[in-house]
Amino acid sequence: MSVKINSIEPHSHASRCDINAGEYLVSINGNNIIDVLDYRFYQFSRELELVIRDESGKERTINLRKPEYDELGLLFDTYLMDEQKSCRNKCIFCFIDQLPKGMRETLYFKDDDSRLSFLFGNYITLTNITEHEVDRIIKMHISPVNVSVHTTNEELRCKMMNNRFAGDALKHLRRLAESSIDINTQIVCCPGYNDGEELKRTLSDLEELGVNLVAVVPVGLTAHREGLAPLTPFDKKKALETVKIIEDFSAECMKKHGRHIAFVSDELYIKAGLPIPPYEHYEDFPALENGVGLIALLKDELDWAVEDYEGDTSVSRKVTIACGTSVAPFMREMMDKVERKFTNVKVNVVPIKNEFFGGGVNVSGLIVGRDLINQLKDLDLGDELLVSSSMLRYENDLFLDDTSVSDVENTLNIKLSPVNNNGEELLLAILGKESEQL
């Protein structure tokens, strides 16, 4: 096995060796290099023995010394150094299967790659992982590994994931746990499938395995489920029952282990009509990417930012915050505190109904540009329109429907500013300040 070298980082350790673009990296210190994990793990040694193969197939050995943990400086065609692995499951709750037609192609790709779990925090199902990859995770002691478990009932897992190997794949979870690998888990809870007694069983099994985290989120259903398995959305009663199961389990974990282990997503609290727990409940906020604790964290950060602000409080501004219908009441409550301190500041909070996805989709991160345009075009938006950066792709330029930020700005005749889920950044954006010490 080997990987092709695309280029050499200028002034790097590799640049001082006789290595050329187009050659292949075969091994480091006797370890075959297959992909990014091998390279990242083995390159950090102080003394390196590289086996390089040229285009004719001739191999040579290069020895070098460098400070421990320094980057070697080899660059490859792709970040992973090979193809990204796609998902082999067809889960009954898969959100990608519920996307409307005509969106950009990359949005329909389902990844299930263990390397992305380590590098970027992606969740994997373990149905796409090999024994070699499990061995490597254990050997390198890669932690944490993020796993979409959904249920520990092997038969039910096969049914929910439409994969006859999904139940057997849980053996990898047990092996990782036995090897003291930190494991974060996720449960997409579907009424009638893995809720109720099945949820209790899964929580208990995961506690016994010693997992680091269990994040429980409600199934998300769009209006585009043609030909898919019928699923029931959460109503208030079912949400209340589910929250109670998780919180009772969490309370027992606190007694036994000194930490909650299991957490409820903000969306499930909202569906249950329950208040969001205070900041202290979320410990070190281990599951923000699952929508767990986002509101509590933002509120706490914004409270501190408002209280600690030492700049000019007489600033005069009118801005609009467009957000999902589920978070709008909480955002309005937060903005009331801002307006009490900054009496010349007016913040309009506009809940955006998700017409694009339809169904029960009401979170901010899935709002698209055309829904913003259609629902804001007749409103007085003030000086600036603020939206969550989660609505946009990484480059902060396109919404999920391929509407661009400039399209929204030009149509609504207003500046649009994406803001991260950070209280200080939000306050500065409201006040129209780029950066300031609070």
PECOR-V829783 format. One record per residue. RES is the residue in one small letter. PSI is psi in radians with two decimals (* if undefined). D_CENTER is the distance of its C-alpha to the mean C-alpha in Angstrom with 2 decimals. Layout:
res=RES psi=PSI d_center=D_CENTER
res=RES psi=PSI d_center=D_CENTER
//
This chain:
res=m psi=2.60 d_center=31.71
res=s psi=2.90 d_center=30.93
res=v psi=2.48 d_center=28.69
res=k psi=2.34 d_center=30.15
res=i psi=2.15 d_center=30.17
res=n psi=-0.73 d_center=29.53
res=s psi=3.03 d_center=30.72
res=i psi=2.31 d_center=31.41
res=e psi=2.21 d_center=29.92
res=p psi=2.46 d_center=32.95
res=h psi=0.30 d_center=34.50
res=s psi=3.03 d_center=32.33
res=h psi=-0.69 d_center=33.84
res=a psi=-0.52 d_center=33.69
res=s psi=-0.34 d_center=35.56
res=r psi=0.04 d_center=38.56
res=c psi=2.92 d_center=38.83
res=d psi=1.21 d_center=40.39
res=i psi=2.38 d_center=37.20
res=n psi=2.59 d_center=36.97
res=a psi=2.45 d_center=34.41
res=g psi=-0.26 d_center=34.75
res=e psi=3.09 d_center=35.46
res=y psi=2.39 d_center=33.41
res=l psi=2.04 d_center=31.94
res=v psi=-0.83 d_center=33.15
res=s psi=2.79 d_center=32.57
res=i psi=2.12 d_center=32.09
res=n psi=0.70 d_center=34.42
res=g psi=-0.03 d_center=35.18
res=n psi=2.14 d_center=31.60
res=n psi=2.42 d_center=30.83
res=i psi=2.03 d_center=27.98
res=i psi=-0.67 d_center=25.99
res=d psi=-2.92 d_center=22.65
res=v psi=-0.60 d_center=20.42
res=l psi=-0.77 d_center=20.04
res=d psi=-0.82 d_center=23.84
res=y psi=-0.83 d_center=24.42
res=r psi=-0.64 d_center=22.12
res=f psi=-0.82 d_center=23.50
res=y psi=-0.32 d_center=27.17
res=q psi=-0.28 d_center=27.61
res=f psi=-0.01 d_center=27.39
res=s psi=2.75 d_center=30.74
res=r psi=-0.77 d_center=33.70
res=e psi=2.22 d_center=35.98
res=l psi=2.40 d_center=34.85
res=e psi=1.88 d_center=36.80
res=l psi=2.34 d_center=35.39
res=v psi=2.09 d_center=36.78
res=i psi=2.38 d_center=36.76
res=r psi=2.29 d_center=38.07
res=d psi=-3.12 d_center=39.55
res=e psi=-0.34 d_center=39.74
res=s psi=-0.15 d_center=43.03
res=g psi=-0.02 d_center=41.55
res=k psi=2.31 d_center=43.29
res=e psi=2.62 d_center=41.40
res=r psi=2.80 d_center=41.98
res=t psi=2.35 d_center=40.76
res=i psi=2.23 d_center=39.62
res=n psi=2.38 d_center=39.58
res=l psi=2.72 d_center=38.09
res=r psi=2.51 d_center=37.42
res=k psi=2.90 d_center=34.82
res=p psi=2.45 d_center=33.22
res=e psi=2.43 d_center=30.81
res=y psi=-0.04 d_center=27.09
res=d psi=2.53 d_center=28.17
res=e psi=2.49 d_center=26.54
res=l psi=-0.78 d_center=29.05
res=g psi=0.25 d_center=28.54
res=l psi=2.44 d_center=28.35
res=l psi=2.53 d_center=26.26
res=f psi=2.96 d_center=25.44
res=d psi=-0.71 d_center=25.08
res=t psi=2.80 d_center=21.34
res=y psi=-0.75 d_center=18.65
res=l psi=-0.27 d_center=18.41
res=m psi=0.07 d_center=22.21
res=d psi=-2.97 d_center=22.35
res=e psi=2.52 d_center=20.79
res=q psi=2.39 d_center=17.24
res=k psi=2.34 d_center=17.57
res=s psi=2.83 d_center=17.09
res=c psi=2.42 d_center=16.72
res=r psi=-0.03 d_center=20.12
res=n psi=2.89 d_center=19.45
res=k psi=1.21 d_center=20.20
res=c psi=2.48 d_center=18.57
res=i psi=-0.34 d_center=20.39
res=f psi=0.11 d_center=17.32
res=c psi=2.18 d_center=15.37
res=f psi=-0.57 d_center=14.07
res=i psi=-0.60 d_center=14.90
res=d psi=-0.24 d_center=18.42
res=q psi=0.15 d_center=18.73
res=l psi=2.56 d_center=18.22
res=p psi=2.79 d_center=21.48
res=k psi=2.75 d_center=23.49
res=g psi=0.09 d_center=23.96
res=m psi=2.94 d_center=20.48
res=r psi=2.56 d_center=19.81
res=e psi=-0.65 d_center=19.80
res=t psi=-0.43 d_center=16.53
res=l psi=-0.30 d_center=14.69
res=y psi=-0.03 d_center=16.57
res=f psi=2.25 d_center=15.56
res=k psi=1.96 d_center=13.91
res=d psi=2.61 d_center=12.75
res=d psi=1.15 d_center=13.47
res=d psi=2.08 d_center=14.10
res=s psi=-0.50 d_center=14.47
res=r psi=-0.62 d_center=14.58
res=l psi=-0.43 d_center=11.05
res=s psi=-0.77 d_center=10.11
res=f psi=-0.75 d_center=12.28
res=l psi=-0.66 d_center=11.78
res=f psi=0.03 d_center=8.12
res=g psi=0.19 d_center=6.60
res=n psi=2.63 d_center=6.35
res=y psi=2.41 d_center=8.22
res=i psi=2.80 d_center=11.83
res=t psi=-0.22 d_center=14.84
res=l psi=0.05 d_center=17.52
res=t psi=-0.12 d_center=19.74
res=n psi=0.29 d_center=19.40
res=i psi=2.51 d_center=20.13
res=t psi=2.88 d_center=23.67
res=e psi=-0.62 d_center=25.84
res=h psi=-0.73 d_center=26.00
res=e psi=-0.67 d_center=22.27
res=v psi=-0.78 d_center=22.43
res=d psi=-0.74 d_center=25.49
res=r psi=-0.74 d_center=23.82
res=i psi=-0.75 d_center=20.87
res=i psi=-0.77 d_center=23.63
res=k psi=-0.77 d_center=25.91
res=m psi=-0.17 d_center=23.44
res=h psi=0.94 d_center=22.03
res=i psi=2.15 d_center=18.43
res=s psi=2.58 d_center=16.34
res=p psi=2.83 d_center=14.03
res=v psi=2.28 d_center=13.36
res=n psi=2.12 d_center=10.54
res=v psi=2.25 d_center=12.38
res=s psi=1.78 d_center=12.30
res=v psi=-0.94 d_center=15.80
res=h psi=-0.79 d_center=16.65
res=t psi=2.59 d_center=20.23
res=t psi=0.04 d_center=22.50
res=n psi=1.89 d_center=25.36
res=e psi=-0.74 d_center=25.80
res=e psi=-0.76 d_center=27.73
res=l psi=-0.65 d_center=25.37
res=r psi=-0.71 d_center=22.35
res=c psi=-0.72 d_center=24.40
res=k psi=-0.78 d_center=25.18
res=m psi=-0.51 d_center=21.72
res=m psi=0.01 d_center=20.31
res=n psi=0.80 d_center=23.58
res=n psi=2.04 d_center=23.94
res=r psi=-0.21 d_center=27.00
res=f psi=-0.01 d_center=25.50
res=a psi=-0.62 d_center=22.41
res=g psi=-0.76 d_center=24.45
res=d psi=-0.47 d_center=25.98
res=a psi=-0.30 d_center=22.64
res=l psi=-0.28 d_center=22.20
res=k psi=-0.55 d_center=24.85
res=h psi=-0.66 d_center=22.33
res=l psi=-0.78 d_center=20.39
res=r psi=-0.69 d_center=23.76
res=r psi=-0.72 d_center=24.74
res=l psi=-0.74 d_center=21.71
res=a psi=-0.74 d_center=22.35
res=e psi=-0.37 d_center=26.03
res=s psi=0.23 d_center=25.33
res=s psi=0.56 d_center=23.62
res=i psi=2.25 d_center=20.17
res=d psi=2.32 d_center=17.56
res=i psi=2.16 d_center=15.45
res=n psi=2.34 d_center=12.44
res=t psi=2.75 d_center=12.65
res=q psi=2.44 d_center=11.36
res=i psi=2.04 d_center=14.03
res=v psi=1.93 d_center=14.00
res=c psi=2.18 d_center=17.38
res=c psi=2.02 d_center=19.96
res=p psi=2.31 d_center=23.33
res=g psi=-0.13 d_center=26.16
res=y psi=-1.35 d_center=24.23
res=n psi=0.48 d_center=22.22
res=d psi=-2.98 d_center=23.03
res=g psi=-2.27 d_center=26.14
res=e psi=-0.58 d_center=27.87
res=e psi=-0.67 d_center=25.42
res=l psi=-0.75 d_center=22.60
res=k psi=-0.76 d_center=25.03
res=r psi=-0.78 d_center=25.80
res=t psi=-0.78 d_center=22.23
res=l psi=-0.76 d_center=21.56
res=s psi=-0.76 d_center=24.88
res=d psi=-0.71 d_center=24.35
res=l psi=-0.63 d_center=21.05
res=e psi=-0.75 d_center=22.85
res=e psi=-0.60 d_center=25.70
res=l psi=-0.33 d_center=23.57
res=g psi=0.54 d_center=22.46
res=v psi=2.73 d_center=18.69
res=n psi=-0.55 d_center=16.93
res=l psi=2.50 d_center=14.64
res=v psi=2.05 d_center=14.53
res=a psi=2.18 d_center=12.15
res=v psi=2.13 d_center=13.94
res=v psi=2.58 d_center=12.81
res=p psi=2.59 d_center=15.49
res=v psi=2.40 d_center=15.84
res=g psi=2.19 d_center=15.30
res=l psi=2.21 d_center=18.48
res=t psi=-3.12 d_center=19.54
res=a psi=0.16 d_center=23.18
res=h psi=1.05 d_center=22.88
res=r psi=0.55 d_center=23.38
res=e psi=2.23 d_center=26.69
res=g psi=0.09 d_center=27.75
res=l psi=2.88 d_center=24.87
res=a psi=2.38 d_center=25.40
res=p psi=2.25 d_center=26.32
res=l psi=2.59 d_center=23.86
res=t psi=2.22 d_center=24.64
res=p psi=2.81 d_center=22.39
res=f psi=2.27 d_center=22.27
res=d psi=3.12 d_center=25.28
res=k psi=-0.74 d_center=26.05
res=k psi=-0.84 d_center=28.10
res=k psi=-0.63 d_center=25.64
res=a psi=-0.73 d_center=22.83
res=l psi=-0.77 d_center=25.31
res=e psi=-0.74 d_center=26.24
res=t psi=-0.76 d_center=22.72
res=v psi=-0.72 d_center=21.87
res=k psi=-0.74 d_center=25.20
res=i psi=-0.81 d_center=24.56
res=i psi=-0.77 d_center=21.36
res=e psi=-0.63 d_center=22.96
res=d psi=-0.78 d_center=26.16
res=f psi=-0.76 d_center=24.47
res=s psi=-0.69 d_center=22.49
res=a psi=-0.69 d_center=25.83
res=e psi=-0.67 d_center=27.53
res=c psi=-0.66 d_center=24.94
res=m psi=-0.70 d_center=25.59
res=k psi=-0.73 d_center=29.27
res=k psi=-0.61 d_center=29.05
res=h psi=-0.14 d_center=26.36
res=g psi=0.22 d_center=26.07
res=r psi=2.82 d_center=22.41
res=h psi=-0.65 d_center=20.71
res=i psi=-0.96 d_center=18.44
res=a psi=2.42 d_center=17.38
res=f psi=2.61 d_center=15.63
res=v psi=2.40 d_center=15.70
res=s psi=2.68 d_center=13.11
res=d psi=-0.71 d_center=14.62
res=e psi=-0.64 d_center=15.23
res=l psi=-0.65 d_center=17.37
res=y psi=-0.74 d_center=19.40
res=i psi=-0.76 d_center=20.05
res=k psi=-0.56 d_center=21.19
res=a psi=-0.14 d_center=23.43
res=g psi=0.47 d_center=24.90
res=l psi=2.68 d_center=24.26
res=p psi=2.63 d_center=23.66
res=i psi=2.31 d_center=20.39
res=p psi=2.77 d_center=21.19
res=p psi=2.92 d_center=22.07
res=y psi=-0.75 d_center=20.13
res=e psi=-0.45 d_center=21.88
res=h psi=-0.52 d_center=20.59
res=y psi=0.16 d_center=17.06
res=e psi=-2.02 d_center=18.53
res=d psi=0.45 d_center=16.26
res=f psi=1.14 d_center=13.16
res=p psi=-0.15 d_center=11.44
res=a psi=0.68 d_center=8.78
res=l psi=-0.62 d_center=7.66
res=e psi=-0.26 d_center=3.94
res=n psi=0.18 d_center=6.43
res=g psi=0.45 d_center=8.64
res=v psi=1.90 d_center=10.98
res=g psi=0.10 d_center=13.32
res=l psi=-0.76 d_center=12.15
res=i psi=-0.78 d_center=15.70
res=a psi=-0.72 d_center=17.54
res=l psi=-0.81 d_center=16.06
res=l psi=-0.75 d_center=16.78
res=k psi=-0.79 d_center=20.19
res=d psi=-0.78 d_center=21.14
res=e psi=-0.71 d_center=20.33
res=l psi=-0.69 d_center=22.19
res=d psi=-0.82 d_center=25.07
res=w psi=-0.72 d_center=25.54
res=a psi=-0.73 d_center=25.38
res=v psi=-0.80 d_center=27.99
res=e psi=-0.62 d_center=30.22
res=d psi=-0.06 d_center=30.20
res=y psi=2.22 d_center=30.75
res=e psi=0.14 d_center=34.06
res=g psi=-2.85 d_center=34.41
res=d psi=2.03 d_center=36.44
res=t psi=0.00 d_center=35.71
res=s psi=0.11 d_center=38.05
res=v psi=2.44 d_center=35.70
res=s psi=2.08 d_center=36.06
res=r psi=2.62 d_center=33.09
res=k psi=2.08 d_center=31.94
res=v psi=2.84 d_center=28.35
res=t psi=2.33 d_center=26.29
res=i psi=2.08 d_center=22.74
res=a psi=2.23 d_center=21.42
res=c psi=3.05 d_center=18.67
res=g psi=2.71 d_center=17.88
res=t psi=-0.50 d_center=20.78
res=s psi=-0.63 d_center=19.01
res=v psi=-0.21 d_center=18.29
res=a psi=-0.78 d_center=21.51
res=p psi=-0.64 d_center=23.87
res=f psi=-0.68 d_center=21.87
res=m psi=-0.69 d_center=21.62
res=r psi=-0.72 d_center=25.35
res=e psi=-0.72 d_center=26.15
res=m psi=-0.68 d_center=24.41
res=m psi=-0.47 d_center=26.27
res=d psi=-0.68 d_center=29.54
res=k psi=-0.68 d_center=29.36
res=v psi=-0.80 d_center=28.81
res=e psi=-0.46 d_center=31.79
res=r psi=-0.60 d_center=33.96
res=k psi=-0.69 d_center=33.77
res=f psi=1.52 d_center=33.83
res=t psi=-0.30 d_center=36.56
res=n psi=0.18 d_center=36.73
res=v psi=2.29 d_center=33.05
res=k psi=2.18 d_center=32.16
res=v psi=2.02 d_center=28.61
res=n psi=2.23 d_center=28.32
res=v psi=2.03 d_center=25.28
res=v psi=1.96 d_center=25.12
res=p psi=2.28 d_center=23.10
res=i psi=2.08 d_center=22.25
res=k psi=2.29 d_center=22.90
res=n psi=1.57 d_center=20.72
res=e psi=-0.48 d_center=23.59
res=f psi=-0.87 d_center=21.73
res=f psi=-0.54 d_center=19.70
res=g psi=-2.77 d_center=22.12
res=g psi=-2.42 d_center=22.12
res=g psi=0.41 d_center=20.27
res=v psi=2.06 d_center=17.39
res=n psi=0.31 d_center=17.58
res=v psi=2.73 d_center=14.29
res=s psi=-0.66 d_center=14.22
res=g psi=-0.26 d_center=11.24
res=l psi=0.22 d_center=13.36
res=i psi=2.40 d_center=16.58
res=v psi=2.87 d_center=18.41
res=g psi=-0.71 d_center=21.11
res=r psi=-0.52 d_center=24.07
res=d psi=-0.65 d_center=23.39
res=l psi=-0.84 d_center=23.35
res=i psi=-0.86 d_center=26.59
res=n psi=-0.60 d_center=28.30
res=q psi=-0.14 d_center=27.69
res=l psi=-0.16 d_center=28.29
res=k psi=-0.43 d_center=31.16
res=d psi=0.19 d_center=33.94
res=l psi=2.69 d_center=32.66
res=d psi=1.83 d_center=33.68
res=l psi=-0.12 d_center=30.42
res=g psi=-2.48 d_center=32.14
res=d psi=-0.45 d_center=31.38
res=e psi=2.59 d_center=27.69
res=l psi=2.14 d_center=24.78
res=l psi=2.34 d_center=21.50
res=v psi=2.80 d_center=18.20
res=s psi=2.37 d_center=14.57
res=s psi=-0.30 d_center=13.06
res=s psi=-0.26 d_center=10.07
res=m psi=-0.34 d_center=12.94
res=l psi=2.75 d_center=13.49
res=r psi=3.07 d_center=12.45
res=y psi=-0.68 d_center=12.03
res=e psi=-0.03 d_center=15.82
res=n psi=0.61 d_center=16.01
res=d psi=-0.45 d_center=18.79
res=l psi=2.43 d_center=18.01
res=f psi=3.02 d_center=16.83
res=l psi=-0.48 d_center=15.82
res=d psi=0.24 d_center=19.58
res=d psi=0.14 d_center=20.48
res=t psi=2.34 d_center=22.18
res=s psi=2.83 d_center=22.19
res=v psi=-0.72 d_center=22.11
res=s psi=-0.57 d_center=25.78
res=d psi=-0.80 d_center=26.58
res=v psi=-0.78 d_center=25.51
res=e psi=-0.78 d_center=27.33
res=n psi=-0.68 d_center=30.45
res=t psi=-0.72 d_center=30.69
res=l psi=-0.14 d_center=30.22
res=n psi=0.90 d_center=32.05
res=i psi=2.67 d_center=29.72
res=k psi=2.29 d_center=27.36
res=l psi=2.25 d_center=23.64
res=s psi=2.07 d_center=21.37
res=p psi=2.43 d_center=17.56
res=v psi=2.34 d_center=16.60
res=n psi=2.86 d_center=13.56
res=n psi=1.28 d_center=12.92
res=n psi=2.16 d_center=15.75
res=g psi=-0.72 d_center=19.15
res=e psi=-0.77 d_center=21.31
res=e psi=-0.68 d_center=19.91
res=l psi=-0.77 d_center=20.36
res=l psi=-0.78 d_center=23.91
res=l psi=-0.65 d_center=24.87
res=a psi=-0.71 d_center=23.76
res=i psi=-0.71 d_center=25.83
res=l psi=-0.10 d_center=28.74
res=g psi=0.54 d_center=28.49
res=k psi=2.36 d_center=28.21
res=e psi=-0.92 d_center=26.32
res=s psi=2.50 d_center=26.21
res=e psi=2.50 d_center=28.37
res=q psi=2.10 d_center=28.84
res=l psi=* d_center=28.56
//
